[in-house]
Structure formats: C-alpha cells, structure tokens
Amino acid sequence: MTKIALVTGANKGIGFETAKQLAQHNIKVLLGARNETEGKKAEAVLQGLSLDVTYIKLDISDSADIENVKNYIEGEYGALDILVNNAAVFLDSAWFGNNTETVTLQTLRDTFDINYFGTVELTQALLPAIKKSEAGRIVNISSVSGSFGVHLNEAHWLYALKPYAYSASKTALNQFTVFLAHALRETKIKVNVANPGWVKTSIGSDQAPLTPEDGAKTGVALALLDNNGPTGTFSESGEVLPW
Ligand SMILES: NC(=O)c1ccc[n+]([C@@H]2O[C@H](COP(=O)([O-])OP(=O)(O)OC[C@H]3O[C@@H](n4cnc5c(N)ncnc54)[C@H](OP(=O)(O)O)[C@@H]3O)[C@@H](O)[C@H]2O)c1
C-alpha cells in the first residue's frame, strides 16, 4: 500500500527537497505550506517530475488549519505514515553573537509559536492518524543550535553563535522529541530529530556549504527507518549528536 507523508514548510528549502525525495520513494506526499501561491508552485514543480504530491494549506501556528489538515488526512487516507515537522522561522536579529540579554519577549513568543507550539499542536492532532499506520515515523527537523552539548563546548564551530530565541525553540523541540518517543515506546512509532547541517536556504543563508538536497537526507533517512530503527535520537548523516 502506498505510504502517506506530510511535510510542513514544503514550499521551499529543506522541506521542498524532503518532499521531493520522499515522493521519489513512491510515497504520496502532502505538501504543507502556509502560502497558497507558493504551495501550489511547489506542487506544480514536483508534479511536473511525475511525483505524487498534493498541496495542503497549513500554517502550523493556525489551529483552524491544523484541524482542517487532521480532518482531511483522516477522511481521505485514514492513517498517516510519516510526519516531517520541518517548518520553522529564524526571527533573532543575527546568527552571530549572543542576544540573550536583549532579545524581546515578542521575538521569543513569535518564534516559539511556530517552531515549538505549532509543531507540538500539529503532532498531537495527527497522532491518532499516525497510530493507525503500520509503522508511523515522526521526524522533527531541529538544529544543533538547540544542543546544550554544542553550546557548552568552546571548541565547537557553533559555540560563538547564540541566537537565543531560535536556539531555545529548538531545545524545546528536542525535549518534545525525547518525551514523545518515551510516551510512544510501546508502539511501532519512531520519533527522531534530524539536524540537516548548515544548508543554503533563507534560514541558513548563502554562506552555507550544503545544498537543500543534501540537507534533506538525514530527515528522509529517519522517515524511512525500518522497524529495527532507533527512536528518541538526535543525528546528522547517521552521526549521533549531543542533546
Ligand atoms: N538551513 C540550515 O542551515 C538549517 C540548519 C539547521 C536546521 N534547519 C532547520 O531546517 C528546517 C527548514 O528550514 P530551511 O533552512 O529550509 O529554511 P527556509 O527555506 O526558510 O524554510 C522554512 C520553511 O518553513 C515554512 N514556515 C515558516 N513558518 C511557517 C508556519 N507558521 N507554517 C507553515 N510553514 C511555515 C516557510 O514558509 P514560508 O516560505 O511561507 O516562509 C518555509 O517553507 C527548519 O526547521 C530549520 O530550523 C536549517
């Protein structure tokens, strides 16, 4: 039976490439995007490659969109096999430096609304459908910016880069992953975190060494894990990362 996947923020960047690579594995992919024009453009490009994708309007900070997507998936497919929580924003003023003393509560709230609360709300709403899958997979696209291990390690290249709102939202997402994997440990569902690497996108900037195609690979591999695969892990290209 054809597997069904939902990728959030699938209109561009790593999300678009993740959707493309999953569809190339003969998976039916729902392209979640908050902007209809951009979502339909992505749909047209991938359908032009004969891939089985369908755009679905999804602003993950909008509860009504989440409810519609949940109802659509349950009504149309019954079960959801793969959820890739990719959508996120970077709202800090800069990547470099440490803005912890000055970042506004508004920036923190706006960042958490999408990167954390929206992701949690969507995942909880879709869990009943994921539980109906033979082998549900939830992949949270996080970042080494959310790693305590990295931020405490002076030798790490990211040590000097401490944008607080973005990083804290990813730390919270990492904890959600660990706790959800624990809550679902007696099921077949696997919940893991992917770090894409430093990727050339709106969030990663033009300076990044990796292409979105490369950046999608870790998340896709975790989405395609077989039943012996791990749960509750944080990795990039198969290498385990510190929480
Ligand atoms: N690039 C990197 O170096 C890097 C490194 C580590 C982790 N990551 C993570 O990788 C993921 C993808 O980011 P990217 O680098 O591909 O950046 P990107 O090109 O800016 O893509 C972000 C995507 O998220 C979508 N989005 C933002 N807010 C949304 C919302 N409320 N509802 C639905 N979609 C929303 C954006 O939609 P719009 O087009 O409408 O804004 C866009 O499709 C993120 O989780 C990011 O934190 C990236």
The ligand as an ORCA input file, in Angstrom:
! r2SCAN-3c Opt
* xyz 0 1
  N      19.310     25.896      6.709
  C      20.036     25.464      7.723
  O      21.284     25.617      7.744
  C      19.388     24.745      8.851
  C      20.202     24.236      9.870
  C      19.615     23.549     10.923
  C      18.252     23.384     10.942
  N      17.464     23.895      9.960
  C      16.023     23.662     10.025
  O      15.566     23.170      8.790
  C      14.158     23.451      8.650
  C      13.887     24.034      7.273
  O      14.493     25.318      7.187
  P      15.185     25.859      5.857
  O      16.607     26.008      6.169
  O      14.746     25.067      4.692
  O      14.589     27.340      5.823
  P      13.538     28.045      4.848
  O      13.965     27.909      3.433
  O      13.337     29.398      5.424
  O      12.211     27.181      5.026
  C      11.393     27.299      6.143
  C      10.026     26.791      5.758
  O       9.171     26.860      6.905
  C       7.975     27.494      6.485
  N       7.246     28.107      7.593
  C       7.633     29.078      8.430
  N       6.655     29.365      9.296
  C       5.604     28.550      8.992
  C       4.307     28.353      9.513
  N       3.842     29.101     10.517
  N       3.513     27.412      8.965
  C       3.966     26.665      7.942
  N       5.178     26.815      7.372
  C       5.984     27.748      7.897
  C       8.416     28.520      5.465
  O       7.314     29.000      4.726
  P       7.317     30.456      4.023
  O       8.019     30.267      2.709
  O       5.860     30.768      3.883
  O       8.053     31.400      4.939
  C       9.364     27.640      4.663
  O       8.648     26.795      3.802
  C      13.816     24.375      9.816
  O      13.237     23.619     10.857
  C      15.178     24.896     10.258
  O      15.180     25.304     11.612
  C      18.007     24.574      8.923
*
